[in-house]
Amino acid sequence: MKKIILLISLCWCVNNAIAAPYEVKHLEPANWWVGMKYHQVELMVHGENISATTPAIAYPGVTIFETKKTDNPNYLFVTIEVAASAKPGKFAIDFKLDGVKKSSFSYSLLAREKNSANRQGFTARDAIYLITPDRFANGNPKNDSVAGMTEQPDRANKGGRHGGDIAGMTQHLDYIAKMGFTQIWPNPLTENNQPTYSYHGYAATDLYLVDARYGTNDDFKNFVAKAKQKNIGVIQDIILNHIGSKHWWMSDMPARDWLNFPDKYTETTHRRTTIQDPYAAPADKELFVSGWFTTGMPDLNQRNPQLARYLIQNTIWWIEYAGLSGVREDTYGYSDEKFLSQWAQIVMEEYPNFNMVGEEWSGNPAVVAHWQKGKQNKSGHVPYITSMMDFPIYDALRLALYEKEGWDTGIIRLYETLADDFIYPDPFNLVIFPENHDTSRIYSYLNEDVDLFKMAMVYMATMRGIPQFYYGSEVLMTSPRERDDGAVRADMPGGWKGDNKNAFTGKGLSAKEKDAQAYIKTLLNWRKNAEVIHRGKLQHFAPVDGIYVYFRYLDNRAVMVVLNKNPETKTLDLQRFKGLLTGKTKAVDALAGSKLDITKPLTLSPKASLVIDLQ
């Protein structure tokens, strides 16, 4: 009996040593900055019975504004107010019970980077390079396997972790800059300590921590700083809708209503039209917003005010900490509408020149436009996010180049989709793209037709909006024609020691791959200095005989783009375009550098894409 009592006592002592009452296990965010517009910060404090304590701060310019409790005694939400007079420094937040200090947390107030509030977000001047970090380059093999991280590396498994990391992206910044890209959007880098399929990054298990297999928070911050030195900004991928099923919250939920459908897995319908549908049943709308993506992605309930503030602060924290130039927000329309307005409004008030793009995967421009700032919605929803991913153009581009030409098929799709731009409040700030990490490669979709691939690249580089390209497409990386995530997110050639091909050096690339790489490099570096593309107006002409012509024009400058989809040589009479050609005495093929005579019809090679600089 004495042995049993001793064992029970030992277990009690061990458990209390691991989880002592009132000890702070988590406090987020663990720091803030002086001089922020958002100066009332709600701290999430987590620890056993921490809600029984009273927090206390003794630091000039910092006061406790209010505290909130939830139905879980292990959480306390403490709002601190940082006065304009507060100075950078460290101070203790003490947690007291009956006047006795039970635990303490050292909190940091930091100085902001100079001109942080006025940082410039990504614009139409930019070309975005989308990277799946696990598949780009393994710069530090030592972090492929990290203690405490569940999934181990397995490069042979297309759905497994391959070892790409922040070090790999950093080592190849010169390559990215020389290719002509001016922004990098990595898929999420936050911790995804899921048992399997964790490489994609969209099931976060800690929203304030970079996944250790990618590196550290400091590594990410240094990556952004080094990119900035090469005139490259960094856009962070943020997820407001859901977390990973192994997030630390899941073992001790902050509140009963922290998740939607907490008791029984209920999947979203993905019926995004219900948001605006005047006839939609309320239950259908609720199921779209509140249903889970998968069992591995619990759906967050942003109607909980503490969770809403947590997510808003998390976004601001990453922008300020890392020095970001943009945010890409995943699965945009799946979150609560009122919360999305509040989130975007507060972030944009803090950074008025910033840019954020939301993902609403719909080919219907009315669905996409609903969310962009400036849209007058009949429903009363007031949006504040500045940009959206242009899925209608994505759909139209693929069909336009793949289909046979007909009255309502083929390249006419681009013309008619663009005609819907009146629906958007700011179509020139949309992000256009031919592919991403969730689609097949455009080169493969077009049956590996290099000429049509180049046509897609020219369209992306010269059309209104902000173009986004996917890593490896510059060397004609392939995938199945239909979506296959593991295949489309294949390893960048040369990103791993011993690779037979190397996109970064050109070793082992075929003549066709080298040509495509050189073509995109020339195109994007020309675009860098093409003010008429960055700020110019747009006029397009209805396609005739498989030829689509449009102009970008600004003051006395213009660029004429001619896309000949035909597999044979064609002659283009220029009389139709004389309104925009009048007064232009000089015409140069912007990519080849050769002069063109625009006083007579142009001869177009089969499947030719011409970018003509007019002066």
C-alpha positions as CSV (number, residue, x, y, z in Angstrom):
1,M,0.0,0.0,0.0
2,K,2.9,2.4,0.8
3,K,4.4,1.7,-2.6
4,I,1.0,2.5,-4.3
5,I,0.7,5.8,-2.3
6,L,4.3,6.7,-3.1
7,L,3.6,6.0,-6.9
8,I,0.5,8.2,-6.9
9,S,2.3,11.0,-5.1
10,L,5.2,10.8,-7.6
11,C,2.8,11.0,-10.5
12,W,1.0,14.0,-9.0
13,C,4.4,15.8,-8.5
14,V,5.6,15.0,-12.0
15,N,2.3,16.2,-13.6
16,N,2.4,19.4,-11.6
17,A,6.0,19.9,-12.6
18,I,5.0,19.6,-16.2
19,A,1.9,21.8,-15.9
20,A,2.1,23.9,-12.7
21,P,-1.0,25.9,-11.9
22,Y,-0.9,29.5,-13.1
23,E,2.2,29.0,-15.2
24,V,2.1,30.8,-18.5
25,K,2.5,28.2,-21.3
26,H,1.7,30.5,-24.2
27,L,1.3,34.3,-24.5
28,E,0.6,35.6,-27.9
29,P,1.6,37.9,-29.4
30,A,4.8,37.8,-27.4
31,N,5.8,41.3,-28.4
32,W,4.4,44.5,-30.0
33,W,5.7,47.8,-31.3
34,V,5.6,51.4,-30.1
35,G,4.0,53.9,-32.4
36,M,1.4,51.6,-33.9
37,K,-2.1,52.8,-34.9
38,Y,-3.3,49.5,-33.5
39,H,-2.2,50.3,-30.0
40,Q,-4.7,48.2,-27.9
41,V,-3.4,44.6,-28.1
42,E,-5.3,41.7,-26.8
43,L,-2.9,39.1,-25.4
44,M,-4.0,35.4,-25.4
45,V,-2.6,33.9,-22.1
46,H,-2.7,30.2,-21.7
47,G,-1.9,28.2,-18.6
48,E,-3.5,26.0,-16.0
49,N,-6.2,28.0,-14.2
50,I,-4.6,31.2,-15.4
51,S,-8.0,32.9,-15.5
52,A,-8.1,32.9,-11.7
53,T,-5.2,35.3,-11.6
54,T,-5.0,39.1,-12.0
55,P,-2.4,40.5,-14.4
56,A,-0.3,43.5,-13.4
57,I,2.1,45.7,-15.4
58,A,4.4,48.5,-14.1
59,Y,5.9,50.1,-17.2
60,P,5.6,53.8,-18.3
61,G,3.0,54.2,-21.1
62,V,1.6,50.7,-20.9
63,T,-1.6,49.9,-19.0
64,I,-4.1,47.0,-18.8
65,F,-7.2,48.2,-20.6
66,E,-9.4,45.1,-19.8
67,T,-9.3,41.4,-19.2
68,K,-11.7,38.8,-20.6
69,K,-12.4,35.2,-19.5
70,T,-13.9,32.4,-21.5
71,D,-15.6,29.1,-20.6
72,N,-12.1,27.6,-20.3
73,P,-10.3,28.6,-17.1
74,N,-7.0,27.9,-18.7
75,Y,-7.3,31.1,-20.8
76,L,-7.2,34.8,-20.0
77,F,-7.4,37.5,-22.6
78,V,-5.5,40.6,-21.5
79,T,-5.8,43.8,-23.5
80,I,-2.9,46.2,-23.0
81,E,-2.9,49.8,-24.2
82,V,0.4,51.2,-25.5
83,A,0.4,54.9,-25.2
84,A,2.1,57.2,-27.8
85,S,4.6,58.1,-25.1
86,A,5.7,54.5,-24.5
87,K,9.3,53.7,-25.2
88,P,10.8,50.4,-26.5
89,G,11.9,48.1,-23.8
90,K,11.0,45.0,-21.8
91,F,8.7,44.7,-18.8
92,A,7.1,42.0,-16.7
93,I,3.5,41.0,-16.9
94,D,2.9,39.4,-13.4
95,F,-0.1,37.1,-12.8
96,K,-1.2,37.3,-9.2
97,L,-3.6,35.4,-7.0
98,D,-4.8,37.2,-3.8
99,G,-2.0,39.6,-4.3
100,V,0.7,37.0,-4.5
101,K,2.7,36.6,-7.8
102,K,2.2,33.1,-9.2
103,S,3.9,33.6,-12.6
104,S,5.5,36.2,-14.8
105,F,6.1,36.8,-18.5
106,S,8.8,39.1,-19.9
107,Y,7.1,41.2,-22.6
108,S,8.9,43.2,-25.3
109,L,8.0,46.5,-26.9
110,L,10.0,47.1,-30.0
111,A,10.8,50.1,-32.1
112,R,9.3,50.1,-35.6
113,E,11.4,50.1,-38.7
114,K,11.7,53.5,-40.2
115,N,8.7,54.4,-42.4
116,S,7.1,51.1,-41.6
117,A,3.6,52.4,-41.7
118,N,4.1,53.8,-45.2
119,R,5.6,50.6,-46.7
120,Q,4.8,50.1,-50.4
121,G,2.8,47.0,-51.2
122,F,3.1,45.1,-54.4
123,T,1.6,46.8,-57.5
124,A,1.2,46.4,-61.2
125,R,4.9,47.2,-61.5
126,D,5.7,43.8,-60.1
127,A,5.9,40.3,-61.4
128,I,5.3,37.7,-58.6
129,Y,7.2,34.4,-58.3
130,L,5.1,31.8,-56.5
131,I,7.2,29.2,-54.7
132,T,6.3,26.0,-52.9
133,P,9.2,26.2,-50.3
134,D,9.5,22.5,-49.7
135,R,10.0,21.9,-53.4
136,F,12.2,24.8,-54.4
137,A,15.7,24.2,-53.0
138,N,17.2,22.4,-50.0
139,G,19.7,24.9,-48.7
140,N,20.2,23.3,-45.3
141,P,19.8,19.5,-45.2
142,K,20.4,19.6,-41.4
143,N,16.8,20.8,-40.9
144,D,15.2,18.1,-43.0
145,S,14.5,16.1,-39.9
146,V,13.8,18.0,-36.7
147,A,13.1,16.6,-33.2
148,G,9.5,17.1,-32.2
149,M,8.3,17.3,-35.8
150,T,6.1,14.3,-36.8
151,E,6.6,13.9,-40.5
152,Q,10.0,12.9,-41.7
153,P,11.5,13.7,-45.1
154,D,10.7,11.3,-48.0
155,R,11.7,12.8,-51.3
156,A,10.5,9.7,-53.2
157,N,7.0,10.4,-52.0
158,K,5.3,13.2,-54.1
159,G,3.0,13.9,-51.1
160,G,5.8,13.9,-48.6
161,R,8.3,16.4,-47.4
162,H,11.3,16.9,-49.7
163,G,13.5,19.3,-47.7
164,G,13.2,22.6,-49.4
165,D,13.6,25.5,-47.0
166,I,14.2,29.2,-46.4
167,A,17.9,28.8,-46.8
168,G,17.3,27.4,-50.3
169,M,15.2,30.4,-51.3
170,T,17.8,32.7,-49.9
171,Q,20.6,31.1,-51.8
172,H,18.8,31.6,-55.1
173,L,17.7,35.2,-54.7
174,D,20.2,36.3,-57.4
175,Y,18.6,33.9,-59.9
176,I,15.1,35.1,-59.1
177,A,16.2,38.8,-59.4
178,K,18.0,38.2,-62.7
179,M,14.9,36.4,-64.1
180,G,13.0,39.7,-63.7
181,F,10.8,38.8,-60.7
182,T,10.2,41.6,-58.2
183,Q,8.0,39.8,-55.6
184,I,8.2,36.4,-54.0
185,W,5.1,34.6,-52.7
186,P,6.0,31.5,-50.8
187,N,3.3,29.1,-49.8
188,P,2.8,29.1,-46.0
189,L,5.9,28.8,-43.9
190,T,4.2,28.6,-40.5
191,E,4.5,25.4,-38.5
192,N,2.5,22.5,-39.9
193,N,3.3,19.7,-37.5
194,Q,0.7,17.3,-39.1
195,P,1.4,13.6,-39.2
196,T,1.3,13.4,-43.0
197,Y,1.0,15.7,-46.1
198,S,2.3,18.7,-44.2
199,Y,4.6,20.2,-46.8
200,H,1.9,22.4,-48.5
201,G,1.6,24.6,-45.4
202,Y,-2.1,25.2,-45.2
203,A,-2.8,23.3,-41.9
204,A,-1.0,25.5,-39.4
205,T,-0.2,24.1,-35.9
206,D,1.3,27.4,-34.7
207,L,0.4,30.7,-36.2
208,Y,3.4,32.6,-34.7
209,L,6.1,30.2,-35.6
210,V,8.0,29.3,-38.8
211,D,8.1,25.5,-39.4
212,A,11.5,24.3,-38.0
213,R,12.0,22.3,-41.2
214,Y,12.1,25.5,-43.1
215,G,14.2,27.4,-40.6
216,T,13.5,29.9,-37.9
217,N,11.5,33.1,-37.6
218,D,14.8,35.0,-37.8
219,D,15.7,33.1,-41.0
220,F,12.5,34.3,-42.6
221,K,13.1,37.8,-41.5
222,N,16.6,37.7,-42.9
223,F,15.3,36.3,-46.1
224,V,12.9,39.2,-46.5
225,A,15.7,41.7,-45.8
226,K,18.1,40.1,-48.3
227,A,15.3,40.0,-50.9
228,K,14.7,43.7,-50.3
229,Q,18.4,44.4,-51.0
230,K,17.8,42.9,-54.5
231,N,14.6,45.0,-55.0
232,I,12.3,42.0,-54.3
233,G,9.4,42.1,-51.9
234,V,7.9,39.2,-50.1
235,I,4.2,38.3,-49.9
236,Q,3.2,36.1,-47.0
237,D,0.5,33.4,-47.4
238,I,-2.0,33.7,-44.5
239,I,-4.9,31.5,-43.6
240,L,-7.8,32.9,-41.6
241,N,-10.3,30.2,-42.3
242,H,-8.8,27.1,-40.7
243,I,-6.0,25.6,-38.8
244,G,-4.4,22.1,-38.7
245,S,-5.9,19.4,-36.6
246,K,-2.7,19.1,-34.6
247,H,-2.6,22.8,-33.6
248,W,-1.9,23.1,-29.9
249,W,-5.3,24.7,-29.4
250,M,-6.9,21.4,-30.2
251,S,-5.8,19.8,-27.0
252,D,-7.1,22.7,-24.9
253,M,-9.6,24.8,-26.8
254,P,-9.7,28.5,-25.9
255,A,-13.5,28.6,-25.9
256,R,-16.4,26.4,-26.7
257,D,-17.2,28.4,-29.8
258,W,-13.6,28.7,-31.1
259,L,-14.4,26.3,-33.9
260,N,-17.4,25.8,-36.2
261,F,-19.1,22.4,-35.7
262,P,-16.8,21.4,-32.8
263,D,-18.7,18.2,-31.9
264,K,-19.1,16.6,-35.3
265,Y,-17.2,16.8,-38.5
266,T,-19.3,18.7,-41.0
267,E,-17.8,19.5,-44.5
268,T,-18.3,22.7,-46.3
269,T,-20.3,22.6,-49.5
270,H,-17.9,24.9,-51.4
271,R,-21.1,26.7,-52.7
272,R,-19.6,30.2,-52.7
273,T,-22.5,31.7,-54.7
274,T,-24.6,31.4,-51.5
275,I,-22.9,34.5,-50.1
276,Q,-24.7,36.8,-52.6
277,D,-27.5,34.6,-53.8
278,P,-30.7,36.5,-52.9
279,Y,-32.6,33.2,-52.8
280,A,-30.1,31.0,-51.0
281,A,-31.4,29.1,-47.9
282,P,-29.7,30.4,-44.8
283,A,-28.6,26.9,-43.9
284,D,-26.8,26.6,-47.2
285,K,-24.9,29.8,-46.7
286,E,-24.0,28.8,-43.1
287,L,-22.8,25.4,-44.2
288,F,-20.5,27.0,-46.9
289,V,-18.9,29.3,-44.4
290,S,-18.8,27.1,-41.3
291,G,-18.1,23.7,-42.8
292,W,-14.6,22.2,-42.6
293,F,-12.4,21.7,-45.6
294,T,-11.1,18.3,-44.4
295,T,-10.9,16.4,-41.1
296,G,-7.3,17.8,-40.9
297,M,-8.4,21.4,-41.2
298,P,-10.7,22.5,-38.4
299,D,-12.8,25.5,-39.3
300,L,-12.3,28.7,-37.2
301,N,-15.3,30.7,-36.0
302,Q,-14.2,34.3,-36.6
303,R,-17.5,35.4,-35.0
304,N,-15.8,34.8,-31.6
305,P,-14.4,38.3,-30.8
306,Q,-11.3,37.0,-29.2
307,L,-10.4,34.8,-32.1
308,A,-11.2,37.6,-34.5
309,R,-8.7,39.9,-32.7
310,Y,-6.2,37.2,-32.5
311,L,-6.2,36.7,-36.3
312,I,-6.1,40.4,-37.0
313,Q,-3.1,40.9,-34.7
314,N,-1.3,37.9,-36.1
315,T,-1.5,39.4,-39.6
316,I,-0.2,42.8,-38.4
317,W,2.5,41.1,-36.4
318,W,3.9,39.2,-39.4
319,I,3.9,42.3,-41.6
320,E,5.7,44.4,-39.0
321,Y,8.1,41.6,-37.8
322,A,9.2,40.3,-41.2
323,G,8.9,43.5,-43.2
324,L,6.4,42.2,-45.8
325,S,5.2,43.9,-48.9
326,G,2.0,42.0,-49.2
327,V,-0.4,39.3,-47.9
328,R,-2.1,36.6,-49.9
329,E,-5.1,35.4,-48.0
330,D,-6.2,31.8,-48.6
331,T,-9.8,30.5,-49.1
332,Y,-11.1,34.1,-48.7
333,G,-14.8,33.8,-49.0
334,Y,-15.0,30.8,-46.5
335,S,-14.5,33.1,-43.5
336,D,-17.2,35.2,-41.8
337,E,-18.1,38.3,-44.0
338,K,-18.1,40.8,-41.2
339,F,-14.8,39.6,-39.9
340,L,-13.2,39.8,-43.3
341,S,-14.2,43.5,-43.6
342,Q,-12.9,44.2,-40.1
343,W,-9.6,42.3,-40.7
344,A,-8.8,44.0,-44.0
345,Q,-9.9,47.5,-42.8
346,I,-7.7,47.4,-39.7
347,V,-4.7,46.1,-41.6
348,M,-5.0,48.7,-44.4
349,E,-5.5,51.5,-41.9
350,E,-2.2,50.5,-40.3
351,Y,-0.5,50.2,-43.7
352,P,-2.3,52.5,-46.2
353,N,0.0,51.8,-49.1
354,F,0.0,48.0,-48.6
355,N,-1.6,45.5,-50.8
356,M,-3.4,42.2,-50.0
357,V,-4.9,39.7,-52.4
358,G,-7.6,37.2,-51.6
359,E,-8.3,33.8,-53.1
360,E,-11.9,33.3,-54.2
361,W,-11.8,30.3,-56.6
362,S,-14.6,31.2,-59.0
363,G,-14.7,31.8,-62.7
364,N,-17.6,34.1,-62.1
365,P,-16.4,37.8,-61.9
366,A,-19.5,38.8,-59.9
367,V,-18.4,36.3,-57.2
368,V,-14.8,37.6,-57.2
369,A,-15.6,41.3,-57.4
370,H,-17.9,41.1,-54.3
371,W,-14.8,41.1,-52.1
372,Q,-12.7,43.9,-53.6
373,K,-12.5,47.2,-51.9
374,G,-14.8,49.8,-53.4
375,K,-17.4,47.3,-54.6
376,Q,-20.9,48.5,-53.9
377,N,-22.7,45.3,-52.8
378,K,-26.5,45.1,-52.8
379,S,-26.2,42.8,-49.8
380,G,-24.6,45.7,-47.8
381,H,-21.2,44.0,-47.4
382,V,-18.4,46.5,-47.4
383,P,-15.1,45.0,-48.5
384,Y,-11.7,46.4,-47.7
385,I,-9.3,43.9,-49.3
386,T,-7.5,45.7,-52.2
387,S,-6.9,42.8,-54.6
388,M,-8.3,39.4,-55.6
389,M,-6.9,36.5,-57.6
390,D,-8.4,36.8,-61.1
391,F,-9.7,33.3,-61.6
392,P,-12.0,34.3,-64.4
393,I,-9.0,35.3,-66.5
394,Y,-7.2,32.1,-65.5
395,D,-10.1,30.0,-66.8
396,A,-10.4,32.1,-70.0
397,L,-6.7,32.0,-70.8
398,R,-6.5,28.2,-70.6
399,L,-9.6,27.6,-72.7
400,A,-8.6,30.3,-75.2
401,L,-5.3,28.7,-76.0
402,Y,-6.5,25.1,-75.8
403,E,-9.8,25.1,-77.7
404,K,-10.2,25.2,-81.4
405,E,-11.2,28.6,-82.8
406,G,-14.9,29.1,-83.2
407,W,-17.6,31.8,-82.9
408,D,-17.7,31.4,-79.1
409,T,-14.6,29.3,-78.5
410,G,-10.9,29.9,-78.5
411,I,-9.3,33.3,-78.1
412,I,-12.7,35.1,-78.0
413,R,-12.9,33.9,-74.4
414,L,-10.2,36.3,-73.4
415,Y,-11.9,39.2,-75.2
416,E,-15.3,38.5,-73.6
417,T,-14.0,37.8,-70.1
418,L,-12.1,41.1,-70.1
419,A,-15.3,42.8,-71.1
420,D,-16.6,41.9,-67.6
421,D,-14.1,44.3,-66.0
422,F,-16.9,46.8,-65.4
423,I,-18.0,44.5,-62.5
424,Y,-14.7,45.1,-60.6
425,P,-14.0,48.4,-58.7
426,D,-10.3,48.1,-59.6
427,P,-9.5,45.5,-62.2
428,F,-6.0,46.9,-62.7
429,N,-5.1,45.7,-59.2
430,L,-6.2,42.1,-59.6
431,V,-3.6,39.4,-59.6
432,I,-3.6,37.5,-62.9
433,F,-2.0,34.0,-63.3
434,P,-1.8,31.1,-65.8
435,E,-1.3,28.5,-63.0
436,N,-0.5,28.0,-59.4
437,H,0.2,25.3,-56.8
438,D,-3.4,24.0,-57.0
439,T,-3.6,23.6,-60.8
440,S,-1.8,21.7,-63.6
441,R,1.2,23.4,-65.2
442,I,0.1,25.6,-68.1
443,Y,2.7,24.1,-70.4
444,S,1.3,20.6,-69.8
445,Y,-2.3,21.8,-70.1
446,L,-1.4,23.1,-73.5
447,N,0.0,19.7,-74.5
448,E,3.5,21.0,-74.2
449,D,3.2,23.4,-77.1
450,V,6.0,25.9,-76.5
451,D,4.6,28.6,-78.8
452,L,1.2,28.6,-77.0
453,F,3.1,28.6,-73.6
454,K,5.0,31.7,-74.7
455,M,1.7,33.2,-75.8
456,A,0.4,32.7,-72.3
457,M,3.5,34.3,-70.8
458,V,3.2,37.3,-73.1
459,Y,-0.4,37.8,-72.1
460,M,0.4,37.6,-68.4
461,A,3.2,40.1,-68.8
462,T,1.3,42.7,-70.8
463,M,-2.3,42.4,-69.6
464,R,-3.8,44.7,-67.0
465,G,-3.3,43.6,-63.4
466,I,-0.4,42.1,-61.5
467,P,1.1,38.9,-63.0
468,Q,2.0,35.9,-60.9
469,F,4.1,33.0,-62.2
470,Y,4.9,29.6,-60.7
471,Y,8.4,28.4,-60.0
472,G,9.9,26.2,-62.6
473,S,7.6,27.1,-65.4
474,E,10.4,29.2,-66.8
475,V,12.2,25.8,-67.6
476,L,9.0,24.1,-68.8
477,M,8.4,22.0,-65.7
478,T,5.5,19.5,-66.4
479,S,2.6,17.9,-64.6
480,P,-0.3,15.7,-65.6
481,R,-2.8,17.7,-67.6
482,E,-5.4,17.3,-64.8
483,R,-4.7,18.5,-61.3
484,D,-2.2,16.4,-59.3
485,D,-0.8,18.4,-56.4
486,G,2.3,16.3,-55.7
487,A,3.2,16.4,-59.4
488,V,2.6,20.0,-60.1
489,R,4.6,20.9,-57.0
490,A,7.6,18.9,-58.1
491,D,11.2,19.7,-57.1
492,M,12.9,22.6,-58.9
493,P,15.7,21.1,-61.0
494,G,19.0,21.9,-59.3
495,G,17.5,22.6,-55.9
496,W,19.0,19.4,-54.5
497,K,22.6,18.3,-54.5
498,G,23.2,15.7,-57.2
499,D,20.3,16.8,-59.4
500,N,21.0,15.9,-63.1
501,K,19.3,19.2,-64.2
502,N,19.9,22.6,-62.7
503,A,17.6,25.4,-63.6
504,F,19.8,27.9,-61.7
505,T,23.0,27.2,-63.7
506,G,21.5,25.7,-66.9
507,K,23.4,22.4,-66.4
508,G,21.5,19.6,-68.1
509,L,18.7,21.7,-69.5
510,S,17.5,20.9,-73.0
511,A,17.7,23.5,-75.7
512,K,13.9,24.0,-75.5
513,E,14.1,24.6,-71.7
514,K,17.0,27.0,-72.1
515,D,15.1,28.9,-74.8
516,A,11.9,29.2,-72.6
517,Q,14.0,30.4,-69.7
518,A,15.7,33.0,-71.8
519,Y,12.4,34.1,-73.3
520,I,10.8,34.7,-69.9
521,K,13.9,36.5,-68.6
522,T,13.8,38.8,-71.6
523,L,10.1,39.4,-71.3
524,L,10.1,40.2,-67.5
525,N,13.2,42.4,-67.6
526,W,11.6,44.4,-70.4
527,R,8.5,44.6,-68.3
528,K,10.4,46.0,-65.3
529,N,10.9,49.3,-67.2
530,A,7.7,49.4,-69.2
531,E,5.8,52.2,-67.5
532,V,3.1,51.9,-70.1
533,I,2.4,48.4,-68.8
534,H,2.5,49.4,-65.2
535,R,0.2,52.4,-65.5
536,G,-1.2,52.4,-69.0
537,K,-4.8,52.2,-70.1
538,L,-6.1,49.3,-72.2
539,Q,-7.9,49.0,-75.5
540,H,-8.6,45.7,-77.2
541,F,-10.1,44.7,-80.5
542,A,-12.4,41.8,-81.1
543,P,-10.4,38.8,-82.4
544,V,-10.7,38.1,-86.1
545,D,-9.5,34.9,-87.7
546,G,-7.7,33.7,-84.6
547,I,-5.8,36.9,-84.1
548,Y,-6.2,39.0,-80.9
549,V,-4.8,42.6,-80.7
550,Y,-4.7,44.9,-77.7
551,F,-2.9,48.1,-76.8
552,R,-1.5,49.5,-73.6
553,Y,-1.1,53.2,-73.9
554,L,0.0,56.1,-71.7
555,D,0.6,59.7,-72.8
556,N,2.5,59.5,-76.1
557,R,3.7,55.9,-75.5
558,A,2.0,52.7,-76.5
559,V,2.6,48.9,-76.7
560,M,0.7,46.8,-79.2
561,V,0.3,43.1,-78.5
562,V,-0.6,40.7,-81.3
563,L,-1.4,37.1,-80.5
564,N,-1.7,34.9,-83.6
565,K,-3.1,31.6,-82.5
566,N,-3.2,30.1,-86.0
567,P,-0.8,27.3,-86.9
568,E,0.0,29.0,-90.1
569,T,1.5,32.4,-91.2
570,K,-1.0,35.2,-91.3
571,T,-1.1,38.8,-92.6
572,L,-2.5,41.5,-90.3
573,D,-3.9,44.6,-91.9
574,L,-3.2,47.5,-89.6
575,Q,-5.8,49.9,-90.9
576,R,-8.2,48.8,-88.2
577,F,-5.8,50.1,-85.5
578,K,-5.0,53.4,-87.1
579,G,-6.6,55.4,-84.3
580,L,-3.9,54.1,-81.9
581,L,-1.1,54.0,-84.5
582,T,-1.5,57.5,-85.8
583,G,1.5,59.6,-84.9
584,K,3.7,56.6,-84.1
585,T,6.8,56.8,-86.2
586,K,8.9,54.1,-84.6
587,A,8.0,50.4,-83.9
588,V,10.3,47.9,-82.3
589,D,9.8,44.3,-81.4
590,A,10.3,44.7,-77.7
591,L,11.6,41.1,-77.2
592,A,13.7,40.7,-80.4
593,G,14.9,44.3,-80.6
594,S,14.3,44.5,-84.3
595,K,12.5,47.4,-86.1
596,L,9.1,46.9,-87.6
597,D,7.4,48.7,-90.4
598,I,3.9,49.7,-89.4
599,T,3.1,51.5,-92.6
600,K,2.1,48.2,-94.2
601,P,0.5,44.9,-93.1
602,L,2.4,42.8,-90.6
603,T,3.4,39.2,-91.4
604,L,2.7,37.0,-88.4
605,S,4.6,33.7,-88.0
606,P,2.5,30.7,-86.9
607,K,1.5,30.9,-83.2
608,A,3.4,34.1,-82.9
609,S,3.2,36.6,-80.0
610,L,4.4,40.1,-80.8
611,V,5.0,42.8,-78.3
612,I,5.5,46.0,-80.3
613,D,6.9,49.1,-78.5
614,L,5.5,52.2,-80.3
615,Q,6.9,55.7,-80.1
